[in-house]
Amino acid sequence: MSKNLVKATGAILVVNLIVKILGFVRESVIAAGFGASYIADAYVVAYTIPYFLQAILGAAIVAAVVPVITSCLTENKEADAWHIGSLLINVIGLLLLVLTAVSMLAAPLLVRLTAPGFEGETLALAIKLAIIMFPLVFFMGIGMVITGILNGCYRFAAAAFAPGVSNIIIILSVLLFASNWGVEGLAVGTLVSFIGFVLIMLPSLKKAGFRYSFVFDFRHPIVRRVLKEILPMLVGVAINQIYLALNRIFASGLAEGSISSLNYANKLMNLPVGIFVAAVAAAVYPALAEAAQARKGRQLAQTVNRGLSLVSLIAIPATIGLILLRVPLVELLFERGAFDHDATLQTAAALLWFSVGILPVALNMVMIRAFYALGDVRTPVVAGVISIVVDIVLCFALMGPLSHGGLALANSVAAFVNAIMLYVILCRKIEGMEPKDFLLDNAKMLLAAAVMAVVVWFCNSLTMLSGSTILLLVRMVVAVGAGVVVYGVAALLLKIKSLQELFGQLLKKLKMRARS
């Protein structure tokens, strides 16, 4: 299972990297077209509600579907797996159609709740864009059920690449239609992108052997169980999105561009999370579900420990790197067109404090899935609610002295509170979690990252690599490349287990290819 985990993680990581590159091309195109303006603020707020549902409801659907499909296939009940998968597609699709209709009717109220500081033209535009984009919730839900089915079959590539197709469609909508249709063209493109999100996964679903049937049965025990579990799972997986929603509520009363600056900074913070951490979390979840169902406690603990160590290995240096390179990174990716240097500094300020929360966010993604694999959907809810209260208190306390940067810092501190609670409880529930080894490995990673920080700071201070976008790109490549090499060497010298295992797997593959 550990070898499968490394292999699956590697495959998803490559696809996630491509998807994230496309995602930042998308954000760069949107930033160049609309900048950090009231139009961009209106789009971000309008997209907040359907995106919020996409992010939390979609993740909850996947979290609920994967163990069900994995359980059936582990017991060689393939026909049952396809029947249940069809039931979930149909039932969840119908419920989301109703939710979409209600949300479109309630768009004025929802936008006012999301951005109470909006008035006049900005408010009217946000409501219009929200109505255009709300139907994406239906396609998102269908796509996420399919994602859960594919992941339950240990098929990750198509589902991981589907957001990339969505990004391509949004990029094209800005380039082809924004000049004539403005931000409305972007909104329509966003809706169409989710249709592409679903369609791109269908060939892989067919290859998995899935057989769709048009069946409805709300009383089926597994359907009832999934629907019952989705609600608490919503809260568990929604914590980060709730933080962001709170940010937009508080930021709507701050200076113009605060919401879009927080949005762009959060996208950058999520670069390592979306590429590396999401790959580990997606790969580890079916393995966790399988181990939990087979009641293999030691294997479950090893899988959790392995997942946590892998995400820490990336999250810790990513935190240091983003803090040190925040200004040139924002400048390189976004500073063009309507996005000026003031917008760069505003976004970099938020990125500084968002970056502090990368490690707890990464750990939470793995730990929440461990609780779900154990059938415990309550604990992540309780811990999440406590962290939300912490976030709200800190938002009030920090937005005064730090403006929108204080909102980002509040998110990071709340994420740490959440992670500590989840880890302590998880250690009590699973025998063999070995917190001493985990803390020792993290201490070694911090030391390796400190050595890396000196090298990155020096490379970033090379003034001869300034003055143009090309030179800035070269400076960033040199800084990041040198940092990765130094961190890797330092981590190997410090004998960090997770890196040694990855390095060992890579050497084996290279030897096998050399022999062939």
Secondary structure, 3 states (H helix, E strand, C coil): CHHHHHHHHHHHHHHHHHHHHHHHHHHHHHHHHHCCCHHHHHHHHHHHHHHHHHHHHHHHHHHHHHHHHHHHHHCCCHHHHHHHHHHHHHHHHHHHHHHHHHHHHCHHHHHHHHCCCCCHHHHHHHHHHHHHHCCHHHHHHHHHHHHHHHHHCCCCHHHHHHHHHHHHHHHHHHHHHHHHHCHHHHHHHHHHHHHHHHHCCHHHHHHCCCCCCCCCCCCCHHHHHHHHHHHHHHHHHHHHHHHHHHHHHHHCCCCCCHHHHHHHHHHHHHHHHHHHHHHHHHHHHHHHHHHHHCCCHHHHHHHHHHHHHHHHHHHHHHHHHHHHHHHHHHHHHHCCCCCCHHHHHHHHHHHHHHHCCHHHHHHHHHHHHHHHHCCCCHHHHHHHHHHHHHHHHHHHHHHHHHCHHHHHHHHHHHHHHHHHHHHHHHHHHCCCCCHHHHHHHHHHHHHHHHHHHHHHHHHHCCHHHCCCHHHHHHHHHHHHHHHHHHHHHHHHHCCCHHHHHHHHHHHHHHHHHHHC
